[in-house]
Amino acid sequence: MNIKIHDLIEAEYKKLLIEKLRKFEGIKYESYSDDHGIPTIGVGFALIIKLKANIFRFSTKIFNEFKNLGINLSSYEKDQVKNILNKIVYYLNNNSNVEDVVKKDFTKKCLLKMPKSFKLNDKQIAKMLDKKIDEAENLVKNRGINLGFSRERLILVDLVFNSPELLGKNLSKAVKNGDRLRAWYEIRYKSNGDQSVGIAKRRYEESEMFNCFSGNN
């Protein structure tokens, strides 16, 4: 028994989801460091892959993604990007105990050397956002959660977009069992392991949106 939902029409759902992601993630046309030192671009698109807690790696798949957006980097530019991101990966993997503010400063300095062509426009950001949303939607679906076009599904997709591990077994179980209060608790209090103030504000808004609408029944 899935949790009771507050239905939305498909167009409204998609519009609201994009609005929330743009608000929570922000929009940046050039690469930047997030609050944890992760090199990022666009609407929260990480430029390195998180394998597990404090372990990252670089993947050349990023060049295919940029090519699909119409951005063709030269071999020299690709080498520049690869070297910069690998330098950041090495630093993050070997300095997990360093404060986030120090990681962020290191990453920011590294990204200053990114080639000027490594940037996105509004159309490219929108296209990449659609792709990342589809990936998040599929992950929610693969967890056996079917909530139609609803506010509840929107919040779960938003969480997964932020980090797939946020839709863990406890939250998934609460949603499937129809336990709204437990799901609300997991979102607000169990989805900010780093105790980040910015993330806490995001979780507060997400949990309020999830909790305040009990569905049509």
N, C-alpha and C positions, 0 to 999 in steps of 0.2 A: 504494500500500500504506500504509494508515493505521497508526499506531503500535499495538502490542499494548496491550490494555486490561485493567483490573481491573473486572469487571462488578459492578454493584449492581442491586438491584431498584428499580423506579421510585420507590416510596414512600420507600425508604432514601435514594436519590439526592436527592430533593427536600428531605427533612428535613435532610440533611447540608449541602446547599447553603445553605439558609436560615440554619442555625446558623453556618456560616462567614461569611456576609455580615454577619450581625448582630454577630458577634465582631469582624471586621476593620473594619467601617464604624462600629459603635456605633449607638446609638438615641437620637435627640433629638426631643423633641416640638415644640420651637420652633426658629426659624431660628438658625443659628450659623455661624461661620467655620471652614472646614477649615484645614489647616496651610499652605495656599497663598493664603489670603485669599478663597477661593471661598465665597459664601453658599450654605448647604446646610441641609437639613432631613430629618427621618426617618432612614432608613438610607442615608446617603450620596447623597441626592437633590439634585443641584446645581440652584440656582435661576436660574442664567444658563447660556447656551450657549457652549461653547468651539468657535470656528470653526477655529482653528489655534493654534500655540504663541503664548501671550501675547496672543491676540486673542479677546475675548468680546463677547456681545451679550445683551440682554434680549429675551424673547419673551412676549407676552401669552398664549401657550398654557398658561402656568402657571395662569392663572385658570380655564381649562377643566378642567384636571386637578383643581384644588381643588373645582370645582363637581361634577365626577363623584364626588368623595368625600363630597359632601353639605355642603360648606363654601361658603356664598354670601356673598361679600364685597360691601359696598356700593360705589357708585361712588367715594365719598370714600376708602374703604379701598384700593381698587384703585389709585387715584392715589398714595396714600401708598407702597404697595409698589413701584409702577412707578418713582417718583422715587428711592426709596432704592436700588433695584437698579441703576437707570441711573447713579446717582452712583458706585456701586461699580465698575460696568463702565468708566466713564470713567477712574476712578483706576487700575484694573488695566491698561487698555490704554495708559495714558500713563506708567506707572511700572514697566515690566517689569524694570528693573534693580534695583529696590528689594528689599531682603531680605524673605523670606517672613514673618518675624516682624513686620515693619512693616506689610506688607499685611494680615496677620491682625488686627493691632490696629486698623487703619483700618476694616476690614469689621465687626469686633465693635462698634465705636462706632456705626457706621451702623445696624446691625441692632437696636440698643437702641430705635430709634424705630419699629420695626415695630408695626402694630396688634395689639392683644391677641388678636384673633380669628384671626390668622394662625398657627395651630398645628394639630397633628394628635393624634389619640388612637391607641390600640393597633390598633383595627380598621382605621382609615384608613391607618396605616403598613403594615399587613399587605397591604392591597389594593394600595397603590402599589408595594410591594415585588414582589408577583406580576407586576405590569405591567412593571416594569423588568427583572425576570428574563426574562420572555418576549422583551423586546427584545434582551437580551444573547444569549439562546439562538438567536434568529433570525440575529443577526450571525455567530455561530460557524458556523451551518448555511450561511449565504450565502458563507462562505469555503471551502466545499466540504469541510468537516470533519464526518465522521459517526462518532462514537465511542460510540453507544448511551448507556445510562445507566451511566456509568463515573466513576471518580475522576478520570481524565484529562480527560474532558469537563467535569467539575465545576470543575476548576482553570482551564480556558480560559474558562468562563463567568464565573467570579469575576474573572479578569483584565479581561475586556471590560466587566463591570459597573463596575469601578474606572475604566477608561478604554479605549474601543474601540481606540485606537491601539496598545495593548499587544499585541494579536494581530496583529503585523506580518507582513511577508512571510517573514522568516527563521524565526520560530516556526511559522508556518503550514506552511512548506516542510518543516521538521524533523518535524512531526507527520505530514504526508502521506507522507513518505519512510520513516517508521518509525524515525527517528533519535532515540531516547529521550534519549541523552546530550546531544545538541545542544539538544533542546527544554528539558531541565533547565537547561542553561547559559543559554539565552535568558531563561528565567523568573527565575533567581536573579540573574544578573549584567547583563542587558541591559534590565531593566524597571524601573529606578529612576534615570532620568536626573538627577533633582534630588539624588540621594544622601541622601535623607531617612532618618534612623535608623528612624523608625516604619515607613516603606515597606520598608526593608531587612528588618525582622523579619517583615513580612507575606510578602515574596518568599521568604524562607528557609523559612517554614512551607509555602508553596505548592509550592516546588520539592521539598521533602522528601516531601510527600504525592504529588507527581507521580512522583518518582524511585523511591520505596521499593516501589511496587507494579508489578511487571513484567507483570502479566496472567495469564491462565489457561493460556497455551500455553508 
